[in-house]
Amino acid sequence: MSSRASPEPAALADAYRAACRLELAALKPGNVHRHAEGHGMTVADFAASAEVSAAPLTAPGRTVGERVLSAARATHAAVGLNTNLGILLLAAPLLAAAEDAAGAGLRAALAAVLDRLTVADSVLVYEAIRLANPAGLGQVAEADVAAPTQLDLGRAMALAAGRDRIARQYVTAYADVLDFGLERLAEAHAAGASPEWATTYAYMSFLAAFPDSHVARKRGAAAAEAVRKEAAALGTTAHEAVDQAPLLAFDRALKSRGINPGTSADLTVTSLLAHAIADILPLAAMNYVARKR
């Protein structure tokens, strides 16, 4: 157990911005990045969104719902687009947990944050979702964001976990991030890859391992599985690629079909954020990093 003091909000805000910037710098087929924009959005839109959402997400003592809604409002005012809803939903609990992680370790602190989610959190998060108005949201029988809710946010996310991988993180204590995502980043770093390539490798690993739930929501499960198979067939390795032409071709192909694997990108940003928090809380790393092999 670490005796270090909690990190300063400014340090967490810097870690969040750095994760967002790195994700934008990396080649991520189908998503927006510095190599190619798309889907009516620009790198500048995402950079501005990261800048204005950093302070609301890291305001000390705020609940998860307060962080998400205030960051969503700041984003909407700055760019008027749904650039980062998934990132906000994933970053808010992680950053809230980071305030207490110096003593308990990030995993334990995150589990505690997720355990104490309330109905008030649901109300605020539902408002944020309605403000962002993500494409393909549709209607569901229970916990529909268009209707009033009496469920705490954890229960609401549990109802969506089977169809949405972001919601799934709330009920698995971020297993995809703290185990799978951090492990992929560690593999790339051990192979000597640049930060940008480590990010690309993590993104492609998510895309190849799991059908992207953003694609599934907009295009259906079959389309998401087809994209997963295409990503897996590329065989992206942890070692930095000299020839990135296959990934750039895949990027063009996905964008020509209007396909944006947004959930894979959101999980990648969150993995980068978790990795950045590890640098702030090195003594908590044993409770924090990917599971041992």
C-alpha positions as a printed NumPy array, in Angstrom:
array([[  0.   ,   0.   ,   0.   ],
       [  1.318,   3.429,  -0.956],
       [  1.608,   6.292,   1.5  ],
       [  1.799,   8.906,  -1.225],
       [ -0.643,  11.812,  -1.204],
       [ -3.427,  11.937,  -3.755],
       [ -2.364,  13.44 ,  -7.093],
       [ -3.12 ,  17.085,  -7.76 ],
       [ -6.08 ,  17.751, -10.072],
       [ -3.717,  19.543, -12.449],
       [ -1.578,  16.41 , -12.763],
       [ -4.628,  14.279, -13.541],
       [ -5.862,  16.852, -16.059],
       [ -2.446,  16.792, -17.741],
       [ -2.543,  12.976, -17.844],
       [ -5.982,  13.076, -19.448],
       [ -4.957,  15.633, -22.075],
       [ -1.784,  13.682, -22.841],
       [ -3.764,  10.466, -23.364],
       [ -6.163,  12.23 , -25.719],
       [ -3.336,  13.863, -27.684],
       [ -1.456,  10.594, -28.05 ],
       [ -4.552,   8.784, -29.272],
       [ -5.052,  11.484, -31.931],
       [ -1.415,  11.191, -33.033],
       [ -1.655,   7.44 , -33.659],
       [ -2.885,   5.732, -36.819],
       [ -6.269,   4.229, -35.952],
       [ -8.052,   2.8  , -39.008],
       [-11.599,   4.089, -39.344],
       [-11.239,   6.663, -36.572],
       [-10.104,  10.303, -36.586],
       [ -6.322,  10.766, -36.281],
       [ -3.572,  13.025, -37.589],
       [ -2.974,  10.783, -40.608],
       [ -6.566,  11.144, -41.822],
       [ -9.699,  12.832, -40.523],
       [-13.225,  11.674, -41.311],
       [-16.889,  11.267, -40.403],
       [-17.372,  15.039, -40.495],
       [-14.952,  15.558, -37.61 ],
       [-11.416,  16.902, -37.406],
       [ -8.414,  16.385, -35.157],
       [ -8.928,  19.967, -34.006],
       [-12.459,  19.093, -32.844],
       [-11.126,  16.272, -30.683],
       [ -8.199,  18.337, -29.395],
       [-10.542,  21.133, -28.348],
       [-12.865,  18.61 , -26.704],
       [ -9.996,  17.183, -24.665],
       [ -8.883,  20.625, -23.576],
       [-12.273,  21.842, -22.345],
       [-13.309,  18.551, -20.719],
       [-10.123,  18.091, -18.674],
       [-10.997,  20.434, -15.814],
       [-14.597,  19.196, -15.308],
       [-13.442,  15.587, -15.321],
       [-10.778,  16.209, -12.695],
       [-12.659,  18.583, -10.375],
       [-11.904,  17.245,  -6.863],
       [-14.7  ,  15.555,  -4.978],
       [-17.186,  15.571,  -7.861],
       [-19.389,  12.552,  -8.438],
       [-19.124,  10.526, -11.636],
       [-22.377,  11.97 , -12.929],
       [-21.298,  15.546, -12.201],
       [-18.007,  15.   , -14.013],
       [-19.631,  13.472, -17.085],
       [-22.369,  16.078, -17.482],
       [-20.156,  19.116, -16.88 ],
       [-17.57 ,  17.77 , -19.335],
       [-20.275,  17.007, -21.907],
       [-21.648,  20.527, -21.602],
       [-18.175,  22.024, -22.018],
       [-17.579,  19.861, -25.092],
       [-20.939,  20.776, -26.628],
       [-20.263,  24.477, -26.099],
       [-16.809,  24.195, -27.67 ],
       [-17.44 ,  22.031, -30.742],
       [-21.16 ,  21.234, -30.93 ],
       [-20.37 ,  17.621, -31.823],
       [-20.361,  14.234, -30.104],
       [-16.609,  13.866, -30.165],
       [-15.993,  12.313, -26.778],
       [-19.053,  10.896, -24.972],
       [-17.508,   7.423, -24.675],
       [-14.263,   8.902, -23.403],
       [-16.106,  10.932, -20.771],
       [-18.094,   7.914, -19.586],
       [-14.904,   5.898, -19.193],
       [-12.592,   8.621, -17.908],
       [-14.866,   9.975, -15.171],
       [-14.823,   6.913, -12.859],
       [-11.122,   6.345, -13.505],
       [-10.189,   9.918, -12.638],
       [-12.447,   9.87 ,  -9.581],
       [-10.685,   6.701,  -8.45 ],
       [ -7.265,   8.242,  -9.043],
       [ -7.975,  10.733,  -6.26 ],
       [ -7.935,   7.841,  -3.755],
       [ -5.584,   5.448,  -5.516],
       [ -2.428,   6.51 ,  -3.688],
       [ -3.627,   4.711,  -0.602],
       [ -5.712,   1.853,  -1.938],
       [ -4.312,   1.219,  -5.401],
       [ -6.241,   2.105,  -8.535],
       [ -8.077,  -1.195,  -8.898],
       [ -9.493,  -1.057,  -5.387],
       [-10.266,   2.657,  -5.638],
       [-12.035,   2.15 ,  -8.962],
       [-14.101,  -0.722,  -7.587],
       [-15.173,   1.53 ,  -4.718],
       [-16.189,   4.322,  -7.094],
       [-18.252,   1.911,  -9.188],
       [-19.881,   0.409,  -6.09 ],
       [-21.162,   3.756,  -4.854],
       [-22.78 ,   4.997,  -8.093],
       [-26.228,   6.45 ,  -7.44 ],
       [-29.541,   7.26 ,  -9.111],
       [-28.371,  10.879,  -9.202],
       [-25.389,   9.742, -11.27 ],
       [-27.786,   8.07 , -13.701],
       [-29.889,  11.218, -14.043],
       [-26.839,  13.341, -14.836],
       [-25.264,  10.803, -17.196],
       [-28.569,  10.342, -19.053],
       [-28.71 ,  14.108, -19.542],
       [-25.163,  14.053, -20.897],
       [-26.058,  11.264, -23.32 ],
       [-29.118,  13.15 , -24.55 ],
       [-26.968,  16.265, -25.039],
       [-24.357,  14.347, -27.039],
       [-27.091,  12.509, -28.968],
       [-24.917,   9.599, -30.186],
       [-25.918,   8.017, -33.482],
       [-27.744,   4.711, -33.455],
       [-28.825,   4.907, -29.831],
       [-32.373,   3.681, -30.5  ],
       [-34.764,   2.633, -27.739],
       [-34.628,  -0.145, -25.164],
       [-37.231,  -1.607, -22.817],
       [-35.337,  -0.81 , -19.601],
       [-33.166,   2.154, -18.623],
       [-33.844,   4.04 , -21.858],
       [-31.985,   7.356, -21.687],
       [-35.011,   9.183, -23.093],
       [-37.105,   8.287, -20.032],
       [-36.77 ,   9.117, -16.308],
       [-34.753,   6.578, -14.372],
       [-34.939,   5.111, -10.881],
       [-31.866,   2.934, -11.354],
       [-28.448,   3.726,  -9.993],
       [-25.823,   4.125, -12.695],
       [-24.195,   0.773, -11.986],
       [-27.474,  -1.095, -12.505],
       [-28.256,   0.944, -15.612],
       [-24.863,   0.112, -17.088],
       [-25.341,  -3.558, -16.206],
       [-28.508,  -3.614, -18.325],
       [-26.544,  -2.253, -21.288],
       [-23.366,  -4.269, -20.75 ],
       [-24.335,  -7.048, -23.147],
       [-24.63 ,  -4.674, -26.077],
       [-22.218,  -1.88 , -25.178],
       [-18.584,  -2.421, -24.284],
       [-18.298,   0.925, -22.522],
       [-21.151,  -0.044, -20.197],
       [-19.429,  -3.404, -19.713],
       [-16.463,  -1.671, -18.071],
       [-18.726,  -0.459, -15.277],
       [-19.663,  -4.024, -14.332],
       [-16.247,  -5.654, -14.847],
       [-14.155,  -3.028, -13.003],
       [-12.6  ,  -2.009, -16.331],
       [-11.22 ,  -5.455, -17.144],
       [-10.77 ,  -4.603, -20.825],
       [ -8.716,  -1.552, -19.895],
       [ -6.714,  -2.646, -16.844],
       [ -6.006,  -6.123, -18.159],
       [ -6.234,  -6.259, -21.947],
       [ -5.416,  -2.652, -22.88 ],
       [ -2.534,  -2.13 , -20.475],
       [ -1.082,  -5.498, -21.434],
       [ -1.033,  -4.506, -25.109],
       [  0.666,  -1.218, -24.302],
       [  3.236,  -3.057, -22.18 ],
       [  3.962,  -5.489, -25.016],
       [  4.577,  -2.644, -27.45 ],
       [  6.75 ,  -0.709, -25.04 ],
       [  8.794,  -3.849, -24.329],
       [  9.277,  -4.276, -28.087],
       [ 10.711,  -0.774, -28.317],
       [  7.765,   0.743, -30.138],
       [  7.159,   4.477, -30.164],
       [  4.268,   5.814, -28.068],
       [  2.282,   6.342, -31.265],
       [  2.792,   2.772, -32.443],
       [  2.014,   1.363, -29.003],
       [ -1.28 ,   3.229, -29.266],
       [ -1.951,   1.866, -32.746],
       [ -1.186,  -1.643, -31.52 ],
       [ -3.552,  -1.302, -28.566],
       [ -6.304,   0.048, -30.82 ],
       [ -5.888,  -2.68 , -33.424],
       [ -5.805,  -5.286, -30.659],
       [ -9.14 ,  -4.056, -29.31 ],
       [-10.577,  -3.957, -32.813],
       [ -9.379,  -7.477, -33.623],
       [-10.449,  -9.014, -30.31 ],
       [-13.971,  -7.629, -29.818],
       [-16.73 ,  -6.565, -32.229],
       [-16.844,  -2.789, -31.85 ],
       [-20.101,  -1.886, -30.106],
       [-20.308,   1.546, -31.773],
       [-20.203,  -0.18 , -35.159],
       [-22.739,  -2.735, -33.945],
       [-25.107,  -0.013, -32.722],
       [-25.032,   1.794, -36.06 ],
       [-24.583,  -1.076, -38.535],
       [-25.563,  -4.255, -36.712],
       [-23.743,  -7.174, -35.131],
       [-22.799,  -8.791, -38.434],
       [-21.053,  -5.637, -39.649],
       [-19.166,  -5.303, -36.369],
       [-17.999,  -8.908, -36.577],
       [-16.901,  -8.4  , -40.186],
       [-14.773,  -5.416, -39.151],
       [-13.292,  -7.443, -36.305],
       [-12.261, -10.176, -38.728],
       [-10.74 ,  -7.647, -41.126],
       [ -8.707,  -6.159, -38.285],
       [ -7.569,  -9.579, -37.087],
       [ -6.483, -10.539, -40.593],
       [ -4.009,  -7.645, -40.675],
       [ -2.008,  -9.28 , -37.886],
       [ -0.711,  -6.046, -36.367],
       [  2.273,  -6.752, -34.114],
       [  3.743,  -5.006, -31.09 ],
       [  6.901,  -4.296, -33.087],
       [  6.718,  -0.999, -34.941],
       [  5.723,  -1.425, -38.573],
       [  7.996,   0.007, -41.232],
       [  5.236,  -0.229, -43.811],
       [  1.983,   1.244, -42.568],
       [  0.338,   1.054, -45.994],
       [ -2.003,  -1.853, -45.062],
       [ -3.348,   0.097, -42.088],
       [ -3.8  ,   3.236, -44.165],
       [ -5.647,   1.194, -46.794],
       [ -7.866,  -0.279, -44.082],
       [ -8.481,   3.244, -42.793],
       [ -9.616,   4.411, -46.228],
       [-11.802,   1.367, -46.708],
       [-13.598,   1.798, -43.395],
       [-14.16 ,   5.502, -43.912],
       [-15.428,   4.958, -47.442],
       [-18.083,   2.703, -45.89 ],
       [-18.863,   5.22 , -43.154],
       [-17.618,   2.883, -40.424],
       [-16.071,   4.379, -37.298],
       [-14.889,   1.92 , -34.587],
       [-15.433,   4.505, -31.875],
       [-15.615,   2.117, -28.94 ],
       [-12.187,   0.665, -29.738],
       [-10.811,   4.212, -29.817],
       [-12.475,   5.073, -26.489],
       [-11.025,   1.978, -24.83 ],
       [ -7.616,   2.895, -26.235],
       [ -7.755,   6.427, -24.805],
       [ -8.78 ,   5.027, -21.437],
       [ -5.908,   2.532, -21.494],
       [ -3.516,   5.401, -22.218],
       [ -5.035,   7.371, -19.347],
       [ -4.623,   4.424, -16.985],
       [ -0.998,   4.105, -18.095],
       [ -0.438,   7.818, -17.504],
       [ -1.926,   7.578, -14.007],
       [  0.579,   4.795, -13.308],
       [  3.353,   7.33 , -13.819],
       [  1.719,   9.587, -11.234],
       [  1.181,   6.719,  -8.769],
       [  4.157,   4.378,  -9.311],
       [  3.917,   2.904,  -5.818],
       [  0.348,   1.8  ,  -6.544],
       [  1.382,   0.017,  -9.715],
       [  1.107,  -3.476,  -8.252],
       [ -2.609,  -2.849,  -7.728],
       [ -2.963,  -1.114, -11.029],
       [ -1.172,  -2.592, -13.989],
       [ -2.307,  -5.419, -16.206],
       [ -2.63 ,  -8.8  , -14.579],
       [  0.507, -10.913, -14.452],
       [  0.904, -13.582, -17.086]])
